[in-house]
Amino acid sequence: MKNWVFLLFAIVSEVVATSALKQSEEFSKVGPTIVVVVGYLISFYFLSLTLRTIPVGIAYAVWSGVGVALISLVGWVLFDQKLDAPGAFGIALIGAGVIVLNVFSKTAVH
């Protein structure tokens, strides 16, 4: 169970880092740039911890899929970025894929 918590930390820190990319203005602003670098370091560290028990394909699918959905939400809420119906449908499909992997796949460790 703790490996799934580690994966959650990896996802959240990746979303924070990705969100700070916009504020870094191509790494020209020091504060947001530090958030990007530290966020990705934390994210990859926690992602590596999950690989002790969660297969790399499953861990990466969940990490990237949930990350895509969350960063889309962040873009909508914080940056007023619009998401059209096909984009929302595509993100829903990614979410459905993560659910299928975790609920039905025998390779996912529970």
N, C-alpha and C positions, 0 to 999 in steps of 0.2 A: 504493500500500500504506500509506503513512503516514497517509492520510486515514482509513483503517479503524482505525489506532492512535488517531488523534484521536477517532474515534467511541467507541472503547473507553474512553478517558479521560473523555469526556462522560457515558457511561453510569455508570461507577464513581462519579464525583463526584456525579451525580444521585442515585444510590442512597444514598450517604453522607449527602447533604443531606436526603433524604426520611426516612432512618432517624433523623436528629437531630430531626426535627419532633416526634416523640413526646416526646423528652427536653426539648424547649424549653418544654413545658407552656404552649402558646398564647403563645409568645414571652416568657414571664415569667422564664426563666432565661437569663442573658446568654451563657454559654459555648456551649450547644447552639444558641442563636439565631445566634451568629456562624458556627458550622459550617453552619447552614442557608443563610445568605445567601452566604457564601463558596463553599460547595459548588455552589449553583445558578449563581452567576456563572461559576465555572470550567466547569461543565457547558455552559452556553449559549455560552461562548466557544469551547470545543472543538467543540461542535455546529456553530457557524458556520464553523469552519475546514473541516469535512468537506464543506460545501456548495460548496467550490471545484470538486469533481469528482463528488461523489455527489449525485444528484438529491434534492431536498428530501423528496419522498414516501418514497423508499427510506430515506434517513437517519433520518427521523422514525419510520418504521415499525420499523426496527431499534432505535433509541434507546428508543422507548416499549415495544416488545415485550420486549426483553431486560431493560429496567428493571423491568417488571411482574413478570417471572419472578424476578429477583434480589431485589426488595424483598419478594416473597412468601416467599422463602427466608430472608431476614433476619428477617422477622416471625416465622417459625416457630422459627428458631434462637435469636434474641436475646430475643424478647418472648413466647415460648411461645404464639403465635397458631396456632390449628388451621386446617387447610385440608381441607375435605371432598372427597369424590371428584369431584363436579361442578366444584368450584373448581379442583382439580388438572387435570381434563380440559380445562377452559377455558384454563388457562395453557399446557397442552401444545398446544392448538390455536393459541394465539398464537405459540408457539415454532415450530410447523410452518409457520405463515404467514411468519415471518421466513426460515426455511430455503427455502421455495418462492420468495420474492422474490429471494434471493441466488443460488440455484442455477439456477432456470429463467427468471427474468425477464431480458429483453434490456435493460431500462432500468437494471438494477443495474450499476455500473461495477466491474470486477474488475481 
